[in-house]
Amino acid sequence: MAEEVAVEETAPAPKKRHKLHFPTAITVLFIVMLFAAALTYIVPAGEYSKLTYDASQDKFVVTKPDESTELMAPTQKTLDKLGVSGKLENFKNGSISKPIAIPGTYERVTQAPQGGSSSSCSRRSRACTTRSTSSCSCSFWAAASACSTTWAP
């Protein structure tokens, strides 16, 4: 029996298989970021016309992607005509205070893929912190790059 024990001890150990592990969170985030940046070259850029209610004028304001505006009467018939589901009261009492997209008004705009070098702000980043006759600092892009564009009132 002593011989059997010695044989068992000298037998080669089975090879350990390398198991595949799930990548770390940083790796997953980096892959998602690369995928999203690549999609900016593929997915067409576009924007819907937006509808807001201006209580001071008691009018609906339709803002088109080219930034032109149109005033409309604040009636339920106007909402139905535009294809917006919702009640007029929700706009008037402030329940709906943010701009909403108007169905069927999608328009393509100039594409601004991520990752490329650009010296001006994207049309879609309209959140300007300062407005003067010479420049407009875009707060959305300011953290990513030094971005400013000429602003004409």
C-alpha positions in Angstrom: 0.0 0.0 0.0 2.9 2.3 0.6 3.8 1.9 -3.0 0.3 3.0 -4.2 0.5 6.2 -2.1 3.8 7.1 -3.6 2.5 6.5 -7.1 -0.4 8.8 -6.5 1.8 11.6 -5.2 4.1 11.5 -8.3 1.3 11.5 -10.8 1.2 14.8 -12.8 -1.5 17.3 -11.7 -4.2 18.0 -14.2 -3.7 21.2 -16.2 -5.7 24.2 -15.0 -7.9 25.6 -17.7 -7.9 29.4 -18.1 -11.4 30.6 -17.6 -12.7 33.6 -19.4 -13.6 36.4 -17.1 -16.1 39.2 -17.7 -14.2 42.4 -18.5 -13.9 45.1 -15.9 -16.4 48.0 -15.7 -13.8 50.4 -17.2 -13.3 48.1 -20.2 -17.1 47.8 -20.7 -17.6 51.6 -20.5 -14.7 52.2 -23.0 -16.2 49.7 -25.5 -19.7 51.4 -25.1 -18.1 54.8 -25.6 -16.3 53.7 -28.8 -19.5 52.1 -30.1 -21.5 55.3 -29.4 -18.8 57.5 -31.1 -18.9 55.2 -34.1 -22.7 55.5 -34.3 -22.4 59.3 -34.8 -20.9 58.5 -38.2 -23.7 56.1 -39.2 -27.0 57.4 -37.6 -28.3 60.4 -39.5 -28.5 63.7 -37.6 -31.9 65.2 -37.3 -34.3 67.2 -35.1 -38.0 67.5 -34.6 -39.9 70.8 -34.4 -40.7 71.7 -30.8 -43.9 72.9 -29.3 -44.0 75.1 -26.2 -46.7 77.2 -24.5 -45.9 80.8 -23.8 -48.2 81.9 -21.0 -47.2 85.6 -21.3 -48.6 85.7 -24.9 -51.2 82.9 -24.4 -49.9 81.3 -27.6 -48.3 78.0 -28.7 -44.8 78.6 -30.1 -43.6 76.1 -32.7 -39.8 76.2 -33.1 -38.5 74.5 -36.2 -35.0 72.9 -36.6 -33.8 76.0 -38.5 -34.7 78.0 -35.3 -37.6 79.9 -37.0 -40.7 80.2 -34.9 -44.4 80.2 -35.5 -47.2 81.4 -33.1 -50.4 79.4 -33.0 -53.6 79.7 -31.1 -53.7 77.7 -27.9 -56.6 75.4 -28.6 -57.2 71.7 -28.4 -57.9 71.8 -32.2 -54.3 73.1 -32.7 -52.9 70.2 -30.7 -55.0 67.7 -32.7 -53.9 69.3 -36.0 -50.2 69.0 -34.9 -50.7 65.4 -33.8 -49.8 66.1 -30.2 -51.6 63.8 -27.8 -52.4 65.7 -24.6 -54.8 68.1 -23.1 -54.7 71.8 -23.5 -55.2 72.2 -19.7 -51.8 70.4 -19.1 -50.0 73.2 -21.1 -52.0 76.0 -19.5 -51.6 74.9 -15.9 -47.9 74.2 -16.3 -47.9 70.4 -16.1 -46.2 70.4 -19.5 -43.6 73.2 -19.3 -40.7 71.8 -21.4 -40.7 71.8 -25.2 -42.2 68.6 -26.8 -41.4 67.1 -30.2 -44.1 67.4 -32.8 -44.7 64.1 -34.5 -44.0 63.9 -38.2 -41.7 67.0 -38.3 -38.3 65.3 -38.3 -35.8 67.1 -40.5 -32.2 66.1 -41.2 -29.6 68.6 -40.0 -25.8 68.9 -40.6 -24.1 65.9 -39.1 -21.4 66.6 -36.5 -19.7 63.2 -35.7 -17.9 62.9 -32.4 -14.1 62.5 -32.4 -13.4 64.8 -35.3 -11.8 68.2 -34.8 -14.3 71.1 -34.9 -13.7 74.7 -34.2 -17.4 75.7 -33.8 -20.2 74.5 -31.6 -22.8 72.0 -32.8 -26.2 73.4 -33.8 -27.7 71.1 -31.3 -25.8 72.6 -28.3 -27.8 75.8 -28.0 -27.3 76.2 -24.2 -25.3 79.4 -24.2 -24.0 80.8 -20.9 -23.2 84.3 -22.2 -24.6 86.1 -25.1 -23.1 89.1 -26.7 -22.8 90.5 -30.2 -19.4 88.8 -30.6 -19.5 85.3 -29.2 -21.5 82.7 -27.4 -19.9 80.2 -25.0 -21.5 76.8 -25.3 -21.8 75.3 -21.8 -22.6 71.8 -23.1 -19.3 71.6 -25.0 -17.2 73.8 -22.8 -16.2 70.9 -20.6 -15.1 68.8 -23.6 -13.3 71.5 -25.5 -12.8 75.2 -25.8 -15.8 75.9 -28.0 -17.3 79.2 -29.1 -19.2 80.4 -32.1 -20.3 83.7 -33.5 -23.8 84.7 -32.4 -26.0 87.0 -34.4 -29.0 88.4 -32.6 
